[in-house]
Amino acid sequence: MPRAVREMTLRAVPIWVLRQYLEQLGAVDSKPPPPGPTDPDGVVTPDGAMSGDGWTVLWRTEQRPMHPRLPTKMDEHYFVFTAETEEVLETLIDRFMLKAQRGGG
């Protein structure tokens, strides 16, 4: 069966908030797949995984500087969404981004 995949990066939103948004879309915690090669230098292991009806999301979180001359950092979340079909993926991403792109959810 063909799979649809979409990658995205979100910054400055706590992962616990993003997890709540995913739960509101029907997601439950799932076990991330074993690490696999992602580049010649090594592997990247997901920090978390959730799945819903016909879709899965994996993510990794890194601390990034807010400004080159300031010590303050913010979380940057790299997501990989996978769905059974492009239609399921489009619906999922549209609903997720309605929450993730506005303050206060």
OpenMM code with the backbone's topology and positions (N, CA, C; nanometers):
from openmm import Vec3, app, unit

residues = "MET PRO ARG ALA VAL ARG GLU MET THR LEU ARG ALA VAL PRO ILE TRP VAL LEU ARG GLN TYR LEU GLU GLN LEU GLY ALA VAL ASP SER LYS PRO PRO PRO PRO GLY PRO THR ASP PRO ASP GLY VAL VAL THR PRO ASP GLY ALA MET SER GLY ASP GLY TRP THR VAL LEU TRP ARG THR GLU GLN ARG PRO MET HIS PRO ARG LEU PRO THR LYS MET ASP GLU HIS TYR PHE VAL PHE THR ALA GLU THR GLU GLU VAL LEU GLU THR LEU ILE ASP ARG PHE MET LEU LYS ALA GLN ARG GLY GLY GLY".split()
positions = [
    Vec3(0.0852, -0.1180, 0.0000),
    Vec3(0.0000, 0.0000, 0.0000),
    Vec3(0.0899, 0.1245, 0.0000),
    Vec3(0.0615, 0.2225, -0.0855),
    Vec3(0.1438, 0.3440, -0.0874),
    Vec3(0.1309, 0.4220, 0.0428),
    Vec3(0.2399, 0.4864, 0.0789),
    Vec3(0.2420, 0.5662, 0.2014),
    Vec3(0.2715, 0.7104, 0.1640),
    Vec3(0.2096, 0.8028, 0.2357),
    Vec3(0.2357, 0.9455, 0.2172),
    Vec3(0.3197, 0.9927, 0.3346),
    Vec3(0.4194, 1.0764, 0.3071),
    Vec3(0.5114, 1.1232, 0.4111),
    Vec3(0.5253, 1.2745, 0.4006),
    Vec3(0.5280, 1.3407, 0.5160),
    Vec3(0.5519, 1.4851, 0.5198),
    Vec3(0.6415, 1.5153, 0.6384),
    Vec3(0.7408, 1.5995, 0.6169),
    Vec3(0.8312, 1.6442, 0.7230),
    Vec3(0.8033, 1.7907, 0.7517),
    Vec3(0.8192, 1.8301, 0.8782),
    Vec3(0.8031, 1.9708, 0.9143),
    Vec3(0.8809, 2.0017, 1.0406),
    Vec3(0.9119, 2.1284, 1.0582),
    Vec3(0.9821, 2.1761, 1.1764),
    Vec3(0.8983, 2.2846, 1.2419),
    Vec3(0.8825, 2.2761, 1.3732),
    Vec3(0.8117, 2.3781, 1.4505),
    Vec3(0.9024, 2.4251, 1.5624),
    Vec3(0.8974, 2.5542, 1.5906),
    Vec3(0.9815, 2.6120, 1.6959),
    Vec3(0.8950, 2.6833, 1.7981),
    Vec3(0.9494, 2.6919, 1.9188),
    Vec3(0.8951, 2.7753, 2.0267),
    Vec3(0.7594, 2.7300, 2.0780),
    Vec3(0.7213, 2.6068, 2.0506),
    Vec3(0.5994, 2.5500, 2.1078),
    Vec3(0.6438, 2.4295, 2.1899),
    Vec3(0.6076, 2.4242, 2.3183),
    Vec3(0.6503, 2.3101, 2.4006),
    Vec3(0.5974, 2.1775, 2.3447),
    Vec3(0.6772, 2.0739, 2.3554),
    Vec3(0.6371, 1.9439, 2.3015),
    Vec3(0.5128, 1.8913, 2.3718),
    Vec3(0.4954, 1.9227, 2.5009),
    Vec3(0.3760, 1.8739, 2.5697),
    Vec3(0.2500, 1.9349, 2.5080),
    Vec3(0.2572, 2.0567, 2.4598),
    Vec3(0.1422, 2.1196, 2.3937),
    Vec3(0.1161, 2.0506, 2.2595),
    Vec3(0.2209, 2.0269, 2.1834),
    Vec3(0.2048, 1.9599, 2.0544),
    Vec3(0.1515, 1.8180, 2.0715),
    Vec3(0.1956, 1.7504, 2.1773),
    Vec3(0.1435, 1.6160, 2.2061),
    Vec3(-0.0066, 1.6215, 2.2355),
    Vec3(-0.0493, 1.7246, 2.3100),
    Vec3(-0.1931, 1.7400, 2.3371),
    Vec3(-0.2716, 1.7590, 2.2081),
    Vec3(-0.2184, 1.8393, 2.1172),
    Vec3(-0.2852, 1.8595, 1.9883),
    Vec3(-0.2984, 1.7271, 1.9141),
    Vec3(-0.1924, 1.6471, 1.9145),
    Vec3(-0.1971, 1.5170, 1.8481),
    Vec3(-0.2978, 1.4245, 1.9155),
    Vec3(-0.3037, 1.4275, 2.0489),
    Vec3(-0.4019, 1.3462, 2.1212),
    Vec3(-0.5437, 1.3871, 2.0838),
    Vec3(-0.5676, 1.5172, 2.0669),
    Vec3(-0.6997, 1.5653, 2.0265),
    Vec3(-0.7377, 1.5164, 1.8867),
    Vec3(-0.6385, 1.4811, 1.8072),
    Vec3(-0.6624, 1.4252, 1.6740),
    Vec3(-0.6722, 1.2727, 1.6765),
    Vec3(-0.6692, 1.2142, 1.7966),
    Vec3(-0.6866, 1.0702, 1.8115),
    Vec3(-0.5599, 0.9898, 1.8287),
    Vec3(-0.4473, 1.0556, 1.8493),
    Vec3(-0.3199, 0.9840, 1.8613),
    Vec3(-0.3005, 0.9250, 2.0005),
    Vec3(-0.2295, 0.8152, 2.0035),
    Vec3(-0.1851, 0.7535, 2.1287),
    Vec3(-0.0353, 0.7288, 2.1160),
    Vec3(0.0315, 0.7171, 2.2298),
    Vec3(0.1754, 0.6899, 2.2280),
    Vec3(0.2021, 0.5573, 2.1584),
    Vec3(0.3085, 0.5538, 2.0827),
    Vec3(0.3518, 0.4299, 2.0190),
    Vec3(0.5027, 0.4211, 2.0302),
    Vec3(0.5526, 0.3016, 2.0114),
    Vec3(0.6964, 0.2802, 2.0244),
    Vec3(0.7661, 0.3262, 1.8966),
    Vec3(0.8690, 0.4114, 1.9091),
    Vec3(0.9415, 0.4513, 1.7886),
    Vec3(1.0120, 0.3320, 1.7252),
    Vec3(1.0327, 0.3372, 1.5942),
    Vec3(1.1065, 0.2284, 1.5294),
    Vec3(1.2518, 0.2298, 1.5732),
    Vec3(1.3218, 0.1195, 1.5527),
    Vec3(1.4641, 0.1189, 1.5886),
    Vec3(1.5399, 0.2212, 1.5051),
    Vec3(1.6505, 0.2719, 1.5583),
    Vec3(1.7281, 0.3706, 1.4834),
    Vec3(1.7737, 0.3155, 1.3486),
    Vec3(1.7793, 0.4043, 1.2526),
    Vec3(1.8271, 0.3669, 1.1201),
    Vec3(1.9201, 0.4741, 1.0684),
    Vec3(1.9979, 0.4436, 0.9674),
    Vec3(2.0915, 0.5442, 0.9161),
    Vec3(2.0171, 0.6614, 0.8530),
    Vec3(2.0618, 0.7825, 0.8840),
    Vec3(2.0000, 0.9018, 0.8267),
    Vec3(2.1015, 0.9854, 0.7516),
    Vec3(2.2293, 0.9669, 0.7796),
    Vec3(2.3343, 1.0382, 0.7078),
    Vec3(2.4650, 0.9628, 0.7278),
    Vec3(2.5690, 0.9998, 0.6560),
    Vec3(2.6954, 0.9255, 0.6670),
    Vec3(2.7598, 0.9329, 0.8053),
    Vec3(2.7209, 1.0309, 0.8864),
    Vec3(2.7853, 1.0491, 1.0167),
    Vec3(2.7239, 0.9666, 1.1291),
    Vec3(2.6071, 0.9090, 1.1089),
    Vec3(2.5488, 0.8336, 1.2185),
    Vec3(2.3994, 0.8154, 1.2030),
    Vec3(2.3342, 0.7979, 1.3174),
    Vec3(2.1906, 0.7732, 1.3189),
    Vec3(2.1209, 0.8769, 1.4054),
    Vec3(1.9941, 0.8949, 1.3777),
    Vec3(1.9112, 0.9830, 1.4587),
    Vec3(1.7969, 0.8994, 1.5131),
    Vec3(1.7829, 0.8939, 1.6441),
    Vec3(1.6762, 0.8203, 1.7083),
    Vec3(1.5647, 0.9174, 1.7445),
    Vec3(1.4398, 0.8874, 1.7082),
    Vec3(1.3309, 0.9775, 1.7446),
    Vec3(1.3170, 0.9900, 1.8959),
    Vec3(1.2753, 1.1101, 1.9406),
    Vec3(1.2484, 1.1324, 2.0826),
    Vec3(1.1113, 1.0804, 2.1218),
    Vec3(1.0221, 1.0689, 2.0260),
    Vec3(0.8880, 1.0222, 2.0559),
    Vec3(0.8143, 0.9785, 1.9317),
    Vec3(0.7030, 0.9083, 1.9552),
    Vec3(0.6192, 0.8609, 1.8458),
    Vec3(0.4762, 0.8492, 1.8951),
    Vec3(0.3833, 0.8832, 1.8074),
    Vec3(0.2410, 0.8662, 1.8351),
    Vec3(0.1769, 0.8167, 1.7063),
    Vec3(0.0613, 0.7518, 1.7213),
    Vec3(-0.0088, 0.7060, 1.6017),
    Vec3(-0.1586, 0.7210, 1.6209),
    Vec3(-0.2263, 0.7412, 1.5088),
    Vec3(-0.3713, 0.7522, 1.5059),
    Vec3(-0.4254, 0.6572, 1.4007),
    Vec3(-0.5498, 0.6779, 1.3635),
    Vec3(-0.6158, 0.5911, 1.2668),
    Vec3(-0.5583, 0.6143, 1.1274),
    Vec3(-0.4673, 0.5279, 1.0854),
    Vec3(-0.4087, 0.5361, 0.9529),
    Vec3(-0.2881, 0.6272, 0.9406),
    Vec3(-0.2338, 0.6733, 1.0527),
    Vec3(-0.1175, 0.7628, 1.0464),
    Vec3(-0.0275, 0.7466, 1.1678),
    Vec3(0.0972, 0.7918, 1.1514),
    Vec3(0.1989, 0.7874, 1.2565),
    Vec3(0.2813, 0.9147, 1.2483),
    Vec3(0.3288, 0.9615, 1.3631),
    Vec3(0.4201, 1.0760, 1.3656),
    Vec3(0.5376, 1.0422, 1.4567),
    Vec3(0.6574, 1.0709, 1.4095),
    Vec3(0.7806, 1.0600, 1.4878),
    Vec3(0.8360, 1.2000, 1.5032),
    Vec3(0.9057, 1.2258, 1.6146),
    Vec3(0.9685, 1.3566, 1.6286),
    Vec3(1.0977, 1.3488, 1.7057),
    Vec3(1.1745, 1.4525, 1.6835),
    Vec3(1.3006, 1.4719, 1.7552),
    Vec3(1.3035, 1.6196, 1.7944),
    Vec3(1.3561, 1.6494, 1.9135),
    Vec3(1.3615, 1.7863, 1.9644),
    Vec3(1.5061, 1.8245, 1.9919),
    Vec3(1.5421, 1.9447, 1.9489),
    Vec3(1.6764, 1.9977, 1.9736),
    Vec3(1.6645, 2.1394, 2.0275),
    Vec3(1.7610, 2.1784, 2.1088),
    Vec3(1.7685, 2.3156, 2.1590),
    Vec3(1.8424, 2.4013, 2.0572),
    Vec3(1.7820, 2.5116, 2.0176),
    Vec3(1.8424, 2.6041, 1.9213),
    Vec3(1.8522, 2.7429, 1.9833),
    Vec3(1.9591, 2.8178, 1.9542),
    Vec3(1.9708, 2.9535, 2.0063),
    Vec3(1.8634, 3.0437, 1.9459),
    Vec3(1.8098, 3.1322, 2.0291),
    Vec3(1.7117, 3.2289, 1.9802),
    Vec3(1.7803, 3.3421, 1.9047),
    Vec3(1.9026, 3.3721, 1.9461),
    Vec3(1.9799, 3.4790, 1.8840),
    Vec3(2.1268, 3.4430, 1.9004),
    Vec3(2.2104, 3.4706, 1.8005),
    Vec3(2.3515, 3.4297, 1.8086),
    Vec3(2.4275, 3.4877, 1.9278),
    Vec3(2.3870, 3.6043, 1.9764),
    Vec3(2.4611, 3.6670, 2.0865),
    Vec3(2.3928, 3.6526, 2.2218),
    Vec3(2.2855, 3.5772, 2.2281),
    Vec3(2.2153, 3.5584, 2.3546),
    Vec3(2.2211, 3.4119, 2.3961),
    Vec3(2.2277, 3.3857, 2.5276),
    Vec3(2.2343, 3.2466, 2.5728),
    Vec3(2.0984, 3.1758, 2.5704),
    Vec3(1.9903, 3.2490, 2.5480),
    Vec3(1.8568, 3.1910, 2.5512),
    Vec3(1.8362, 3.0953, 2.4344),
    Vec3(1.7750, 2.9809, 2.4654),
    Vec3(1.7490, 2.8803, 2.3622),
    Vec3(1.6010, 2.8453, 2.3601),
    Vec3(1.5575, 2.7909, 2.2483),
    Vec3(1.4201, 2.7428, 2.2364),
    Vec3(1.4221, 2.6041, 2.1741),
    Vec3(1.3129, 2.5323, 2.1979),
    Vec3(1.3004, 2.3992, 2.1393),
    Vec3(1.2638, 2.4094, 1.9918),
    Vec3(1.3280, 2.3250, 1.9126),
    Vec3(1.2919, 2.3095, 1.7719),
    Vec3(1.2553, 2.1629, 1.7532),
    Vec3(1.1346, 2.1386, 1.7050),
    Vec3(1.0829, 2.0027, 1.6894),
    Vec3(1.0782, 1.9669, 1.5414),
    Vec3(1.1400, 1.8558, 1.5071),
    Vec3(1.1407, 1.8048, 1.3703),
    Vec3(1.0445, 1.6858, 1.3653),
    Vec3(0.9372, 1.6971, 1.2868),
    Vec3(0.8332, 1.5949, 1.2776),
    Vec3(0.8388, 1.5239, 1.1430),
    Vec3(0.8090, 1.3939, 1.1462),
    Vec3(0.7873, 1.3164, 1.0242),
    Vec3(0.6507, 1.2488, 1.0387),
    Vec3(0.5552, 1.2940, 0.9579),
    Vec3(0.4206, 1.2372, 0.9555),
    Vec3(0.4137, 1.1362, 0.8420),
    Vec3(0.3562, 1.0190, 0.8699),
    Vec3(0.3360, 0.9155, 0.7690),
    Vec3(0.1906, 0.8711, 0.7764),
    Vec3(0.1267, 0.8585, 0.6604),
    Vec3(-0.0135, 0.8160, 0.6565),
    Vec3(-0.0335, 0.7125, 0.5470),
    Vec3(-0.1468, 0.6417, 0.5565),
    Vec3(-0.1777, 0.5384, 0.4577),
    Vec3(-0.2010, 0.5980, 0.3197),
    Vec3(-0.2602, 0.7182, 0.3149),
    Vec3(-0.2885, 0.7831, 0.1868),
    Vec3(-0.2565, 0.9319, 0.1965),
    Vec3(-0.2440, 0.9947, 0.0824),
    Vec3(-0.2206, 1.1391, 0.0775),
    Vec3(-0.3398, 1.2153, 0.1361),
    Vec3(-0.4599, 1.1648, 0.1146),
    Vec3(-0.5805, 1.2301, 0.1676),
    Vec3(-0.5800, 1.2305, 0.3207),
    Vec3(-0.5478, 1.1172, 0.3809),
    Vec3(-0.5393, 1.1097, 0.5272),
    Vec3(-0.4323, 1.2060, 0.5781),
    Vec3(-0.3189, 1.2092, 0.5107),
    Vec3(-0.2093, 1.2966, 0.5525),
    Vec3(-0.2486, 1.4436, 0.5425),
    Vec3(-0.3098, 1.4844, 0.4332),
    Vec3(-0.3508, 1.6241, 0.4157),
    Vec3(-0.4490, 1.6666, 0.5246),
    Vec3(-0.5472, 1.5820, 0.5534),
    Vec3(-0.6449, 1.6126, 0.6579),
    Vec3(-0.5766, 1.6257, 0.7930),
    Vec3(-0.4880, 1.5328, 0.8244),
    Vec3(-0.4150, 1.5359, 0.9509),
    Vec3(-0.3322, 1.6633, 0.9642),
    Vec3(-0.2517, 1.6942, 0.8635),
    Vec3(-0.1648, 1.8121, 0.8691),
    Vec3(-0.2480, 1.9393, 0.8809),
    Vec3(-0.3555, 1.9498, 0.8031),
    Vec3(-0.4414, 2.0689, 0.8107),
    Vec3(-0.4981, 2.0876, 0.9507),
    Vec3(-0.5485, 1.9812, 1.0097),
    Vec3(-0.6073, 1.9908, 1.1445),
    Vec3(-0.5008, 2.0193, 1.2502),
    Vec3(-0.3844, 1.9565, 1.2378),
    Vec3(-0.2757, 1.9793, 1.3331),
    Vec3(-0.2270, 2.1244, 1.3264),
    Vec3(-0.2076, 2.1751, 1.2063),
    Vec3(-0.1545, 2.3105, 1.1909),
    Vec3(-0.2538, 2.4179, 1.2336),
    Vec3(-0.3835, 2.3904, 1.2284),
    Vec3(-0.4810, 2.4859, 1.2817),
    Vec3(-0.4523, 2.5152, 1.4287),
    Vec3(-0.4097, 2.4149, 1.5013),
    Vec3(-0.3764, 2.4316, 1.6428),
    Vec3(-0.2342, 2.4830, 1.6615),
    Vec3(-0.1399, 2.4235, 1.5903),
    Vec3(0.0021, 2.4512, 1.6140),
    Vec3(0.0444, 2.5910, 1.5699),
    Vec3(-0.0255, 2.6509, 1.4748),
    Vec3(0.0157, 2.7807, 1.4235),
    Vec3(-0.0499, 2.8987, 1.4927),
    Vec3(-0.1301, 2.8747, 1.5933),
    Vec3(-0.1911, 2.9882, 1.6620),
    Vec3(-0.1665, 2.9769, 1.8111),
    Vec3(-0.1483, 3.0880, 1.8737),
    Vec3(-0.1219, 3.0905, 2.0176),
    Vec3(-0.2419, 3.0455, 2.0984),
    Vec3(-0.2153, 2.9757, 2.2054),
    Vec3(-0.3211, 2.9358, 2.2972),
    Vec3(-0.3999, 2.8141, 2.2552),
    Vec3(-0.3662, 2.7548, 2.1408),
    Vec3(-0.4270, 2.6314, 2.0935),
    Vec3(-0.5736, 2.6365, 2.0811),
] * unit.nanometer
topology = app.Topology()
chain = topology.addChain("A")
for resn in residues:
    res = topology.addResidue(resn, chain)
    for name in ("N", "CA", "C"):
        topology.addAtom(name, app.Element.getBySymbol(name[0]), res)
